[in-house]
Amino acid sequence: MKKMILLFAVALTGISSSLANQLPPGQWRPLIDHLTEVNKEWSRQSVDLPDLQILTRFDNDRQRIQTHLRLVEKILREKKTPGLTPAQKINRLLRLDELRTYWQDGVFPQNTFHPTRQPYFIDMHGTACAVGYLMLQSDSGQTAYRISKENNYAYVRELTGYPELLEWAEVNGFTVDELAWIQPGYPPAPQEMCAVGNGGGANGIIHVMYHDPEYNMPLIVAGNFTEIDGVKANSIASWNGNEWNTYDGGVIGDIYCVRHDNGRTYVGGNFTLPGYTEPVNVAYFKDGQWHPMQIGDMEGSVKVIEVRLLEVMIGGTFKKVGGLDIAYLARWKLNTQMWDNSGMVNGNITDGVLSVDAPVYSFAKNGSNLLVGGDFQTLMPDTSPTSSQFIAYWNFTQKKWVNTFYGPYQPVRVCSIYKGYMVLGGHLGQQPGFAYLDAGVWIPELYYYPAGDSLIHGFMHHNNRLIMYGGFETSTFDHPYKFYISEVLYEYEPSKPLIGFLANNTVRAAASYDGYAYFAGDFTEVNNQPFNGLFCSPLTGVTPVQETENQEFVKVFQSNGYLNLRCDDLPAEATLIMFNLHGQPLKEVKLSPGEVNVQIPLTEFPGGIYFYQMQGKNLTQTGKFVK
């Protein structure tokens, strides 16, 4: 499986409002500005058209691209070409006739993988760009498809290493400058975003969102608030897609975790129930009423809850439960309605087996096993101490610890099981803050750095994809981005677009419900649109990201089986390192100041996606290539 740790996502407060699609088609601006937005070559051309300074707007980007191609076709038709042979002139006119048909039809490639405006030689639906279309129409399809396979997202000026392209241009009477002028970039496929309800959000914090597809239940939203979307609700409410429902007055305090099983909605946190004077912290809601599962000070909070068969497991920072000295982990048996932490030792039920030496923050079910994550490094500290670094497997059936682990080298705040991978997240101030277990080896992803609250708040499964959210930043892709939501363990499949958002603060909770991914947090804007800490999306488009100052010092492109590094005048010594999708360095190339002309045989790399990062004095460049 090809794995890519990425997604284009949420930026920090105060980011520039300059996005990849800097000039929206509907904005009134001089025509030349709109044309330059589609193709920067307009800024290099000396064109005498009377309408270029007229204020113009377009209904959509398709109309704007059509106008660009129509004007380029007109200019190229009228251009004097005394140096062309009669055969070249005939071919040129034929290609321009085909270009007219192309832009009149108005069917252009879709940018389904990039957060910025980008050329697509042939998109995943088989739709060719203007230059690719002309090549396909003139029996040069083999070259067009080769370019699409090797450098599908390159500009024409980056494709001059293909002699077949240069030969085709000459036979058809075009220069490289003219082809570069024809070729537009395409904006990202828009990401649909919706307000939840009336868009009012919550008047407090949302810690958790929960939905279990096995039950015909609405989306549950919980935290510490007294009102959500204008509806009075104490710390918990549910959304069925049309209206909010409350839970008989809710609870008073913080809810950190929610689960549903057998007609009961279980909650844990640091709260009490209406009518109670003492803390409750664990309860369930059934038949319109709340039922406490423990009463009294727990000396901490319940952070995570899980239900299986006749047991309810809780973990957290607590030191007591139900008046018993049981810390961090406890089990509530539905048949006895009693708390304990017992397990099997040599065939005998023994107290203290289900115990650890430090707080627990996360659970993830994996068949009959429960993955437990937290700050602990010792299991069963009062019976038979066993070392396990921050994660371990508890088996529900055998009632004992069945697997211990070492890594990912720091406390775990969230964990998940995804397509056989154990995925872990923590605090980005302690690298690695994100890691996964692949064939018995921990793969630490080192591309995520502290930002926002620097915590990974959780993982969400949506449409067979794994979405990570929290507070972090990265510079793994073509530009350095600020992130709060990121798709992880991404499988590179052309049918799947990348997912992402630009927001202005932390994402704290997420859940998949009724085809949409719901997100909650501290943000007030997403993609420059107002959202009051709550929004949803089907995650089917690509979100544009802010422009950055990631200057391209060295041109990196493929040609004839080589990866080429070219620069006319590199200002300083630099090192270019290539990484695979695991973040493992594969090759290091030292670059000297001045002219750079380096060729690396692609036979050194198996097929797949690779990243590169160049570092030097006062220069940084990142990018990717696909073999």
N, C-alpha and C positions, 0 to 999 in steps of 0.2 A: 504494500500500500504506500502510495506517495503521500507524505504528510507535509503540510505547510502550516507553520505557526504564524497566523496573520489575521488580520481583518482591518479594514479601514474604518476608523471609528472616532470616538468622542474626544474633542479637544478641550484644553483647559480654559478657564475663565480668562477673558481678555485677549483671545486670539484675534488675528486680523480677520476682517469680514471678507477679505479677498479670497474667493474660492476658485477652484479649477475652472469652472465655467464663470469667469469673472464678469462677463456681460450677458445678463439674461436676454433671450430673444425679444421679450416684450418691452424692454426698456427703450425709450426714445434716445437715440444717439446718432451721430453721423454714420452714414452707410459704411464708410471705410472702417470705422471701429468694429462694426458687426462682421465685416469681411475678414478683418485681421483676427477676430476672435475665432473664426472658423479655420483660418490658415494664415500663419504668421508670415508667409511669403508675400502677402500684400504689402507689408512694410518694407520689403526689399525691391519692389517693382516701381518703375517710373511709368505711371499710367495717367493718361489725360482723359478722364471721364468726367463729364459735367455734373453727374449726380452724386459723386462720392461724399460731398459735404452736406447733403440734404439729410435732415433729421428723419430717421426711419425706425420702425419697430416691426417685429414679426410675430405671428401667432405661435410659432414653435420653431425649434431648431431645424426641422426638416425644411421649412420654407427658406430659412436662412442659408442652408447648404445648397438648395436649389438655385438661389440667387447667386451665390458664389460661383457655382459651376456654369450657370448661364452667362455670367459676365466674362469668366475666363474663356469659355468657348467663343464668345463674340470677339474678344481681343485677339485670340490666336487665329481666328479666321481672317481678321483684317490685317494681321501682321505680314509684312513683306518677307519673303523667304527666297531671295535670289540665289542662295547657295545650294538649294535643294535640286536634285535631279527630277525629271518629269515623273518617274516612278515614285519617288519620295513624296512629291506634292500630291499625287493621286491617293497614296496611302494615308497621308495626313488628313486630307479632306474626308476620306472614308471613316477614319477614327473620330474625327470631329462630329460627323453625322451620328455615329454611335454614341458619342458623349451626349449629344442633344437628346437622343432617345432615353439615355440613362437618367439624366436629371429630370426629364419630363415625367418619367415613371415615378421618380421620387422614392425608390426603395433602396435604402442605404444600410450599411452594416450597423449592428447594435454593439455598443460598448458595454459588455457584460462582465468584465473582469477588472477594469481600472477605475480609480476614483477621480482621475483627471481626464480631460479631453485627450483622446488618443487615436492615432490611425489604426484601422483594422484592415489588413489586406483582403482577407476573406473571413467573415465571422463564423460563429459556430453553427449558424443556420445555412451556410453556404452562400451568403450574400457578399459580393465582392465590392471593394471600393472602386472609385472611378478608374484608376490606373489598372487595377486587377481586372475590371470588367472589359476594358479595351484589349487587354492581353488575351482574355478568354475568347473574345469575339474574333480575334485575328489569329487563331490557331496557335497561340503560345500558352495554352492552358497548363502545360507541364511545368513551365517556369513559374507561372503564377502560383500553382499549388506548392511548388518547392519553397518559394518565398514565404507563403503562408505557413508552412510547416516549420521553417527555420527562423524566420524573423517577421512574424505576422504583425507585430505592433511597431515596426520601424518606419521612420520617415524615408522618403525616396532618396534623400541625400545620404542616408546610412546604408543604402542598398547598392551602392556603386561597385561593391566587390563582386556582384553577379555579372559576369561578362555577357550572359544571355539577355539580361535586362538592357544593358547598354547597346547590344546588337539590335534588339527589338526597337529601341528608341530611334536608332539611326535609320533602320529600314523604313520606319513609319514617319520620319521627318520631324522628330521631337528632340529637344535638348533636355538634359537632366533638370535644368532650371524650370522648364515648362512643365515637366511631369511633377516636380515638387510643388509647383503652383496649383496644379489641378487637384492634388491629393489633399482632402480635408481631414481634420480630426473630428472625432465623434464624442459627444458628451456622455457621461455615465448614464446608464439606465436609471431613471429616478426611483428612489426608495419611497414606497408608500408609507405614510405615517398618519396616525389618527389619534385624536384626543380620546380619552376614555370618558364615556358619559358626556357631561357638559364641560369637561375640561377644567373642573374646579380643583382637582387634586386634593390632597389631605392637608389638614392644618397642623400636622405633626410629622413624625418620621415613620416611614414604612420599612420595616425590617425584613419582611418575608412575603412572597407571593407563592401560592400553591394551587396546583391542580393535578389530580390523578386521573388519567384517561380511562382507567378501569372502572371508574364510577361515573354515573351520570350526575356530576356535581358541577356547580359553577366555579369560577375563579375566586379563591379566597385571598384577601389582602389583609395583612395584619402588621401591627407595630405599636406605636403610642400616639394616638390622635383621638380627638373627640368629634371630628367631622370629616367626611370625605365626599367631595363633589357636591357639597351643599346638604348632604344627608347626615343627621346626627348618628354617630356610631362610635362606641368606645373601644378603640384599639383593634377592632376586627369587623370586617364586612365582606360580603360576597357580591360578585358581579356576574350576571347571567347573559351579558351582551346587550341588555336593554335597560336594566334597572339594578339598583343597589338593594341588598337585603342585609339587615342587622341581626345580631344574635342575642335577643332578649336582654338588651342593655349592655352586652359585651363584658369586658373586664376593665379593671382599673390598673394601669401600669403598662409594662412592655411585654409584648409577645414576640418571641424570637423564632419560633418553629411551629409548624402545623402539619398534621397528618390526618388522613381520613381512612376509616376501616369499619366495615360491618355496621354502618349507620351511625357511627360516632365520629365526631370531629375533635381530635386531640390537639391541645395547644400547650406550649411550655414557654416559660419566660421568667419574669420578675414582676408579679402582679398579685392582686387579690380579686375576689368576686364581690359584686354588689351584695351588701348585707353581711359580709364577713369583716371582722376587724383584724384578723391575722392573715399573713401571706398565704397564698395557695400555691402559685407557681406552676402547678400541673393540674389540668382539668380536661374534661371532655363535654361536648355539647350534644345532646340527644333529645329528641321529642320536644324541642322547644325550651329545654332547660339546661342549665349548667350543673355539672357534677364535679366537685373537687376530688382529686386523687391523692392529695396530701395537704395537710394544714400545719402551718408553723414556719418559723424562720429556717430557710435552707442554708443560710450563710453563703449565699451566692445565687447564681441564676441557672436556669435550664436553657441550654443553647441549641440542643438538637433532640429530635424525638423520632422513633421508628416503631412500627407495629408489624408483628408477624405472628400468625396463629393466635395463641392465647397469651401473648406477651407484649408489653409496651416497654421499650428500652428508652432511657433518657441519658443524656450526657450534658456536661456543663462545668461550671465553676463552683457548684454547690458542695457543701461539706456534710450536710444532713438531708434526709428525706423521710418524711413521715415520723419524725422524732428519732430516727435511727442514725447512728454514726456511719453513714455510707456516703463516700465522697466520689464525685466526678462521674461515676457510672452507677446505674441502678436499673432494676427490672421490676415491673409491676405485673403480677399474674392475675389475669382476669378471673380465673376460677376461685382464687382465694382473696383477691383484692388486697394483697399484701406486697410490700416492697422487700426485696432482698438483693444480694449480689453473689449468690451461690453458683456453683458449677461442679463439674465432675472432676474428681481426682482419684485415679486408680479404681474407677467404678463406683465411687462413693460421692454423694452430694456433700460439698464442703463450702462453708461460708468464705467469702473473700476472694473467690476465684475470678469473678467478674469485677475486677478492680484494676486501677492504674494509679500512678503516683503523681499525676498532674492533670489539669483540666482537659476536657474533651470538647471539641467544637464541631465535629462533622461525622456523619454516617453515610454510607453508601451500600445498598443491598446488592449482593452478587450471588444469586441462587440461595442456598442455605447459609451462606456466609454473610456477615455484616462487617464491612470495612470501617474501622474506627480510627479517627484522626484527631490529633491534638498536640499538647505540649509534653506528654508523658514520654518516659524512656524506660519504664519498668512496668511489667504486668504482674499481677498477683503479689504486690509488695509484702502482704502479711502472711502469705502461705509459702509458695515456692517461687521466689523472685526470678523473673525471666526478662532479659533485655530485648527491647524492640524500640527502634528510634522513630517516635512520633506517629506510627501507624501499625495496625495489627488486625488480623482477621479473627472474629469470634464466630463460632459455628452454632447456630440456633439448635440444631438437632443433637449434636454431641455435647452441647453446653460446656464448651471449653475453647480456649485460644488454640487455633490450628495453624496459624502462620505468623511469623515475626519478620520484620524487615529492618534494613539499615539504609537510610536515605529517605527523602531527598535533602538531608543535611540541615534542615531547620524545621521548627514547629509547623504543623499543618492546620490551616483554618478551614479549608473546604476540600472535599474529595469527590470523585465520581468514577464510575465504571463506564467506559465508552468503547464499544466494539472490541472488547477484550483487553483494552488498555486501562491501567490504573492511573488516574489523572489527579494531580495534587496541586493545591495553591496555598500561598501563605502571605507573608509580609515581604514586599519588594525591597525593603531596606536590608533584608538578609538574603543574599543571592544563594541559590536560585529560588525565586519566589514562585516559579511554576516549573513542574517537571512531570514526566510520565514514565511508566515502566514498559519497556519494549524488549521482549524476549529475555527477560531476566536482568536487563541492564537499565539503570536509571538514566534517562536522557534529560539533563537540565537545560531548559531554554533560557539563555542568557540575554535575550533581546528585550526583556521587560524591565523597566526601571521605576523607581518611586515617583509618584505624582499623585495629586489629590491626597487621599488618606493613605495611599501606598498599599492598600489591602486588596487582595482578590476576594470579592464577596461571595462568589458562587459560580456554579456551572449550570447551564440550562440545556436540556435536550429539546431541539425543535426541528421537526422535519428531517430526522436522522442526521442532525448536525449538532455539534457541541459548541455552545457559546459561553465564553468566559466574560465576567463583568466585575468591575471594581474600580480601583484608582491606580493607573499605571501609564507609562509611556514606552515607546519603542522607536527604533530607527532601522527596522529590518528591511523595509521595502525601498521604493524609489525615492522616498522623502522621509525625513524624520517626522513622526506624527505624535500627538498626544492622544492617549487611548483611555477609554473607560469601558468599552465593550470590544471583545475580540473573538472571532471564530478561531478555535484551536483544533489541532489534529485535522486540518482541512485536507480532504482528498481532492486532488486536482482532477476535476472532471469538467470537460468543456460545457456540459449541460447545466452546471451550477455556477451562478454568478457569485462574486464576493459580496459580503454583507458588511454594512457599517453605518455609523452615524457620527455626526458632529454635534456635540452637546457642550454645555459649559460647566458641568460639575458631575460629581460622583453618581454612579449607578449602584444602588444598594440591593435591589431585588429584581427577580425576573421569573417568569413562568410562561409555558406554552399552553394556550387555550383556544379551542375552536378555530385552528388555522392561523392564529396570530401569536406573535411573541409580545408579551407585556413587560414593560420595564418601569421601575420606580426608583427615585433617588432625589438628590438635592438640586438637580438641574432645573433651569427655567427656560432654556432654549435648546432646540434640536434642529440642526440644519438651518439656523437663523430663523426658525419659526418658534413662537411661544408655546411651551408646554409646561404646565405647572407641576413638575415633578412626576408626571405619569403620562405614558403614551404607549401605543401598540403599533405593530407593523407585521406584515406577512413575511418580511425578510426575503423579498424576491428581487430587489433591485440593487444598485450600487450607489453609495453615497459619495458625493464629491468631497474632497478634503481641501484644506487650506493650501495655498501656494507657499512654498518654502524657499529658502535660499540655498538649496542643495545644488550648487553650480556644477555643471558637467565639465570637469577639467579634461578628462580622458574619454574619448569615444570608445565604447565597448560594443562590438558587433560581431556576428558570425559571417563567415564567408569561406566556401570551399573546404569545409571540414576543420576550420580553425576559428578560435576565438581571438579576435584582433583587438589590441589596445593601441589607440592612436592619439597623438597630441602633437601639435606643432611647437608648442612652447610651454612645457610644464613649469610652473613658477618655483617649485621646490621639490626636494627629494620626497618620495612617498612610498608607501607599501600598500599593495593591493592584495587582500586576502579573500579567497573564495570558500564558501561554506555550502554544505548540503542542507537539506530541510531539517535535520536534527540540530543545526547550529554548529556542527563539527567542522573545523577548518580543514580544507582539502589541499590547498595550494597557496603559496605565498610568493608574490612577485615584487621585487624591488625595482622601483622606477627612479631613474636619475633625472635631474632638472634638464630642461631643453626639449629636443624632439624625442618623442616616444613612438616606437614602431615595434610592437611585440606580437608574436603569434604563438598561441598555445594550442597544440593539437587537441581536438575534441575527443579523440580516442582515449584520452585520459579520464573521461567522465562517462559513466553509464547514462542512459536516457533518464530525463527527469528535469526538475526545476532547481536552480542554484542561485545563491545570492553572492554578491561581492560587496566589499567595503574597502574604500581607499582612505588612508589617513596620512596626513603630512602636515607640515607647519602651515597653519592658516588655510588648510584646504581639507574638505571632507566630501566624499562622494559615495553613494550607495546605489545599488541596483540589482537586477536579476537577469538571468538568461535561461532559456529553455532549450534543452537539447532534444 
